[in-house]
Amino acid sequence: MSSQTSLAKDQEEPPGSRDSGISGPRTGVRGHPWLTLVTVAIGITMVALDGTIVAIANPAIQKDLGASLADVQWITNGYLLALAVALITAGKLGDRFGHRQTFLLGVVGFAAASGVIGLGGSVSLVVTFRVLQGLFGALLMPAALGLLRASFPAEKLNAAIGIWGAVIGASTAAGPIVGGLLVEHVSWESVFFINIPVALVALLMGLVILRDHRAENAPRSFDVPGILLLSTAMFCLIWALIKAPTWGWSDTATLGFLGGALVTFLVFGFWESKAHEPLLPLSMFRSVPLTAGTVLMVLMAFGFMGGIFFVTFYLQNVHGMSPVDSGIHLLPLTAMMIVSSPLAGALISKIGPRVPLVGAMVIAAVAMFGLSTLDADSGGAATSLWFSLLGLGLAPVMVGATEVIVGNAPMEHAGVAGGLQQAAMQVGGSLGTAVLGVVMASRVDTVLPEKWAEAKLPPLKPGQEDQLKSAAEVGVAPPAPRGTPEQIADAVKGVLHDSFISGMGLAFTCAGIVAVLAAGVAFFTKRGANDAGPSVHV
């Protein structure tokens, strides 16, 4: 090959990337950036939808299979644990073997696990394959971000992530509505079967459209001790957060898992500083923007997932809405996220992430403080206003923080950065749900006896107060015993609902304070310093 030809090839093929031996400008649909975006968005829809759609099906699964409460909890917790534990390792697999391969494997595995769950007739089988769903879902998420990072040039990456974020937001929020309709009119099994046609579309498009992208200096070996240490640490942390509301925060088991997580994270950090090819290169965190983006994602998920956890109880148990109706009442949040995510991506591309992210977290804080003012008589106009503002504030953060994390990571660690972004969301969401759950319980413990006395209700018998507190924490008013005067029953219901609303208000106030802190963290973000993909016209 002549020197002129070599020079021409070097100019066509961007430094630091390898596309399966293919160089030069892209032609046809293979590797087309926007078609790549559509393909990965379809695949991610399954994972995002599954995060909320199954919650609606749990009561039907429990009744049909005769499952205990612990069994039903494992249906959710098994999926969450597997997803959170495997995300960063899954990102590393994509960096090593190619994001196209891991994405397609994730699609096939997720659909196969879904099909087995739908055909299965036992709780143990459902739980087992929910864990497998989580593992395959972990392959999908970082691979999707890695493909976007490699397919889009820097100036268009934010717009792509904006659309990607809109798909995730829409799928997550649509889960309760879709799940309610399927369970009510078809069966609980259909909640899992729906993943199969979606996966077939994603698989066929992926085989035709997706192009393999790997950095020349991508890792060639696996940090097995790092994988084991990080997986153990993440498991201990997430498991402690899941079980703390049941065990109690001062319980020996809770403290043991939290202590185990801390020690294992410290050992992991020491090992990664010595490993030749570490699973999570600590040098990545020398980037202040990447570190700030990760912290911002944790804080955003803490406030959003922790606060929004109580909204479904508020709508269904206080206002008496059906699952489908409560999902419809969340549409302002969904709609605003769908509309504002692409707009946020375009704005961030134009002026950088700092100002939009700070402004977005301020808006989210205002929405959280607004939601803290809801009461039993709040109408649809008030909830729609605060949900709309919350969607307006969340969308830029999901888009911008993702770009800050992925864009500031070296290309050879794009998958790890994608896994880090998703892991930050999972940890933040679990932490928010657990901590704000404690805030709620503490407030109810204080308020319920006071309101009971104010209502001049009969003194409670031993054991009754604890039962009523547990009911009030989720806004439930148990049926009154036969023969109870209607006036007394209404007073009990009012006390329980008022106690729940008081706890929810305090939880949203705490979430608002966290959002204000997140706005401060957002000051340290900036546009990705590393080139984000091939120099092609898209």
N, C-alpha and C positions, 0 to 999 in steps of 0.2 A: 504494500500500500504506500502510495506516495505521501510526502510530508503534507502536501496540500489537502489530500483526502483525509488524512488523520486529523488535521486541524479542523476541517469542515465537520467531521464526525464529533469532535470534542465540543464544537460550538452547538451542535444540535442536541447532544445528550448532556443534561445538566450535571454538574459535578456532584458526586456523592450519591448518585442514584443508579440503580440497575433495573431495567425493565425486561427481565427474562431474555436478554440478548437482543432485544429490539431497540433500535435507535432511530433518531430522526423524528420529524413531526408526525403526530398522530393522524391517521386517516380512518374513515368509517366510524363504526360505533365502539369498537374496542378501545377502552380507556377514555372515552369521551367524558369530560368532567361532569356535565349536568346529568347525563344518563347514569353515571356512577352514583351521583347524589340520589337520584330516584331509586336506584337499586338498593343502596344501603338503607335508605329511609323505609322501604317496604319491609326489609328484614328486621330493622329495629322496632317497627310497629308491633311485632309479636311480643318482644320483651317488655316494651313500655306498657302495652295493653294488659299483659299478664300480671303486671305489678298490682293492678287494682281490680281487674275483672274477676279474679278468683275469689276475692273477699266477699263479693255478692253471692257466689255459689256455695260458700262454706256452710251456711245453714242447711241447704238442700243436701249437700254431701253428708253432713252429720246425720241427718234424718234417714237418708237412704241406706247408708252403710252402717248405721248404729255406732257412730264414732263418739268417743268421749271428747270433752273440752280440750284435754291435752293433745289428743289426736288432731283435732282441728287446728290447734295452735302450731303443731308441727308441719301441717300442710303449708302454712305461710312461712314459718321460721326456717324450715329446711331449705326452701327456695332462697330466702334472704341470706342465710348463712353461706350457702354454696356460691351465690353470686358475689357477695362481698369478699369472701376469702380468696376466690380465684381470679379476680379482675386483673391485678397487676401481673400475675404469672401468665395469664392469657394474653396480655399485651406483649409480654416478652416472647411468647410463642409466635405471635404475628411478626415481630421484628426479626425473628430467626428464620421462619419458614415462609413468610410472605403473608400479607394481610388478606389477599384474595383467598388463599387456601383456608386460613382459619375462619374467615367469614362464611364461606360455603359449608365448611364442616359444622360450624355453629348452627346454621340454618337447618341443615339436615338433621342434626342431633336434637335440636329443640323441637322440631316437628314430630320426629319419631317418639320422643318422650311424651309429647302431648297426646299422640294417638294411643299409646299404651295406657295412659291415665284414663282416657275416655273409655277404653275397652275393659279396663280392670274392674274387679268387683270387691276389692278389699282396701282397707285404710292403709295397711302397710305398703301395698303396691303404689297407692297414690303418693304417699310420702316419699318413697324411694325414688320414684320418677320425677317428683317435684325437685328433689335434690339434683338429679341429672339435668332437669330443665335449667336450674340455676347455673350449673357448670357450663352448659352449652351457651346459655345466655351471656355468660362472662366472656366467651370467645367472640361473640358478635359485637359487643359494645366498643372495645378498644380497636378492633379491626376496622369498624366503620369509620372511626375518626382517623385512623392511620391511612385509609384509602382516600379520604377527603383531603388530608394534609398533603399527600403525594400527588393528587390529581389537580389541585387548584393552585394557581400562583398566589403569592401573598396578598395582592390587592383584591382578590375575589374570595379568599378563604372565609372571611367574616360573613359575607352574604350566604355562602353555602352552609356554614354552621348555623346561621339564622334560620334557614329553611329546615335544616335538620332538627334544630331545637323546637320549631313549631310543630313538627311531626310528633316528636316525643311528648310535648305538652298536650297536644290534641289527643294522642292515643291514651295517655295516662288519665286525662280527665274524662275521656269517653268510656273508660272501663266500667264504671258503675252503671251507666245507661245501657251499654251493650250487654253487660252481664245480666242486668235486671230483665231485659227483654228476652234474652236467650233462656234464662232459668224459668221465667214465667210462662213462656210460650213454647219452648222446645224441651230442654232438659239440662241438668247441670253438666252432663257429658259434653254438650255442644260448646260449652265455654272453652274446652280444650280442643275439640275437633276443628274449631274455626281457625286454629293456627296452621292446619295442614294446607288448605288452598293458598293462604298467604305465603307460606314457605315455598310452595311449588312455583309461584310467580317469581319470588326472590331468587330461587335457585336457577330457573331458566334464564332470567335476565342476567344473573351473575355469571353464568357460564359463557354467555355471549358478550357481555359488556365489560366486566371487571378485568383490569389489567394488573398483573403482578408488579408490585413496587417494593424494592428492597434497597437499602443503602449499602454502598460498597463496604463500609466498615461495620455492618450489622454484626451482632455477636454470633460466634460460631460454637459456643459451648453453653452449658446450663449451670447456673449457680444452685445446685441441688440443696446444699445446706441453707442458702438464703430463701429458697422456696419453702422449705419445711419450717424455718423460723418465722417467716412472715405469715404463712398460712396459720400457724399455731397462734401467733399473736393476734391476728385478725379474728380468729375463731373465739378466743378467750374474751376479747373486747366486745364483739357483737353479741355473743351468748350472754355475757354479764348484763348488757343493756337490755336484752330481750327479757331476761328472767328477773331482773331487779324489782320490777313492780310486783311480782308474785312473791319472791323470796324476801324482799325488803333490802334497802340499801345497806343496812348495818349487819345483815346476815353474813355468817362466815363464808358461805358459798359464793355470794356476790363479791365480797372483798377478796376471796381467794382467786376468782377468775380475773378480777381487775388487777390484782397484784401480779398474777401470772402474765397478763397481757403487758404490763409495764416492764417487767423483767425481760420478757422475750423480745419486746421492741428494742430494749437497750442492747441485748446480745446481738440482735439482728443488725442494728446500726454499727456495732463494733466489727461484726463480720464483714459487712458491706464495705467498710473502709479498708479492709485488707484483701478482699477477693479480687482475683485477676479480672474477671468479667462479671461484675455484680448484677444481681437481679434488678435492683433499684439503685442506679448510680447516685451516690450522695452528692456528687459534683453538680447534679441538676439543680440542687437547692441553693447553690451559690448565686443562682439567678433570683434576685429579689422579686421581680415581677412573677416568675413561676411560683415561688413560695407564697406570695401574696394571693395569687389566683387560686391556689390550693386551699389556703385558709378561708378565702372569700367563699369558695364553693361549700366548705364545711358549715360556715356560719349561715349562708343562705339556706341550705338544706335543713339546718337546725331550726331556724325560724319558720320556714315554710311547711315542712313535713310535720314538725312538732305541733305547730299551731293548727294546721288544717286538719290534723287528726281528730280534733274535737268538733269540727264543723258538721261532719256527717251525723254525729250523735245529736248535735243541736237541731239539725233539720228533721231527723227521723224521730227522735225520742221526745224532744220538747215541742216541736211543731206537728208531729204525727204524720210526716210525709212518708210515702213509699220509697224504696230505693231508687226507682226510676224518677220519681218526682224530685227527690233530693239531687239526683244527678243533673236534672234539667235546671235546677236552681243554681248549679255551679257553672252553667254555660257562660255567664259573663266572664268568669275567670278563664275558661277555655278559649272563648272567642278572642279575648284581648291578647292572650299568649300567641294564638295563631296569627293574628294580625301584626302584633308588634315584634315578634321574633325576626322576620325578614327585614323589617324596617330598622330594627336595632342593629342587625348585621350590616346594613348599608351605612348607617350613621357611624358605627364604629370603624368601618373601612375608611370613611372620609376624615374623621377627626381624631381617631384613636380611641382606646377603651376607657381611659381614666374618667373623663367628664361624664359619659353616659353611665358608667358603672356607679359612680358616686351618686349621681342624680337618681338612678334606678333604685338603689338601696334606700335613699331618703323617701322615695315614693312608697316603697314596700313598707318602710317603718310607719309612715302615715296610715297605710291600709291596716297594718297590724293594730295600731292604737285605735283606729276606727272600729275594727272588729271587736275590740275589748269593750266597746260601749253597747253591744247588742244585748237585748233583753228578751223576755218571753213574748213581748208584744211587738217586737221589731218587724216591720213589713218587708215586702220584697224589694222596695225601692232602696232601703238602707243596705240590705245585704248585697244587692246588685252593684251599688256604688263602690262598696269596699272590696268586693271580689274583682271588679273591673280594675280598680287601682292596683290591687295585688298582682293581677296578671300583667299590667303595664310595668310594674316594677321588677317582676321576676324574669320576664323574657330577656331583657338586655343582659342580666347577670348570667343566665344560663348560656347565652351566646358568647358574651364577652369573656367571662372567666374561662370557658372552654378554650377559646382562641388563645388567651394569655398563657394557659398551661401548655397546650399542644404546640403553639407557635413559638414559645421560648425554649422548647426542648430540642436537642439535636435531632436531625432526621432519623438517625439510626435508633433513636429511643422514642419514636412517635407512638408506637404501640404501648410502651410502658407509660408514656404521658397520658394516653387515652385511658388506660386502666387506672392511673392515679386520679384522673378527673372523676371517673365513675365511682371509685372507692371512696373519694372524699364526699361525694353525695350520699353514698350508703351509710358511711360513718356518721355524717352530720344528721341525716334523717333519723337514724336509730338513736343517736344521742339526744336529739330534740324530742322525740317521742317519749323516751325514758325520763329525761329530766323534767320536761313540762308535765308529764304524767304525775311525777312526784309533787310538783307545784300544785296541780289540780287536787290531788288527794289531800295534801296538807291544808289547803284552803277549805275544802269540804269538811274536814275533821273539825276545823275551828268554827265554821259558819253554821253548819247544820244544827248543832245543839242550841245555838243562839236563836236561830229562826224558829226552831221547834218551840222554844219557850215563849217567843214573841207571839206565836200563833195560838198560845194557850191550849196546846194539845195535851192529851193525857200522858203522864210519865211513861217512858219506855221501859219495857221489861228487859232483864239481862239478855244480851245477845242481839236484841232488836236494833240497837243503835249501829252496831257494826254492819248488819245487813242493809240498813237504810243508807249508810255512808257508801257502801259498795254500789248500791243502786244509783245514788246521786252522782257518783263519779262518772257515769255514762248517761246521765239524764233520764234514767228510767224511773217511772212511778209504778211500783208493783200493784197488782190488783188488790183492792181492799177486801178484807174478810167479809163473808156474807153477813148481812145485818148491820154493817157499818153505816151510820147516817151519811147521807150525801154531802152534807156540809163538812163533816170531818174528813171524808175521802178527798174532797176538793182542797181542803186545807193542807193535808199531807202531800198531795200532788204539787201544790204550790210551793211548799217548803223544799221539796226535793228538786224541783226545777230551778228555784231561786238559788239553791246551794250550788247546783251544777253551773249555772250562768255566772255566779260569782267566781267559781274556780276557773271557768273558761276565760273570763275577763282578765284574771291575773295572769293566766298562761299567755294570752295574746299580748299583754303588757310586757312580759318578759321577752317574748318573741320580738316585739318592737324595739326593745333595748338592744337585743342582739343585732337587729337590722341596722341600728345606728352605729354600733361597733363595726359592722361589716362595711358601712359607708367609709369609715376611717381607713380600713384596710385597703379599700379600693383606690385610695390615693397613691398607693405604691405599685399599681399595675401600669403596664405600658404595652405597646404593640410588640408582637413576637420579633425577636432579634434575628432569628434564623430564617433563611429563605424557605418558603413553604411550598415548593413544588416546581414543576417543570415550566419553562418559559415558553408557553404556547398560547395561541390566541384562543380564548374561550368566550 
